[in-house]
């Protein structure tokens, strides 16, 4: 099985490594085909492509788009996109536009919970308020010594129902799929095992996604357990989805699994890269 890692993040969104360093790590870890899929952002792709080319590492341009579906945030990965496509670029800019306001609301709620200056603290880890996310707040809270790792921060402060949780209205599923397909890309539902939907809601999500032209789901991912690999392989076959594989790597010490270290896709699925 090809060691394809088609989901990773640089410091252009909420990763800790530059695109060049991310490429070097992928190469060192035996990745055969690598995609960088920053959140709602494509401006790091050029640097990633140059670095990958210099390393003779086959590169796939990608993005991870945040959407709201059934009042929950869902992520749609786009692979093989043209990152210069005007509709995609404009759509991503609009999606990012609400991040700063949301971040200031998170900061205000954290201040009320006894954590002052969280906006400024989080901004140190991103630089650009248009790209600020809960992960940047989490790094600040860890720096303060209030939590030991990302999991604890979200469990105590930033998850739903916690002091720093502020919902955000993202793009729609139709927006994301249309932007990706319009940019020549393949739309994939990221880490479906993370979403808290009923079986009926999942069926509605998968069917709507397919009807809109969505092509695949992540099966083997750093966000899934071993049991979920097999479960979502069955889902992929049931809905005739292509199966994707990606670590969802954000940085050393922060991710459940490193670049290139995932097990193979389960037997019987059609890899998303089957015709590349």
Order of alpha helices (4+ residues) and beta strands (2+ residues): beta-alpha-beta-alpha-beta-beta-alpha-alpha-alpha-alpha-alpha-alpha-beta-alpha-beta-alpha-beta
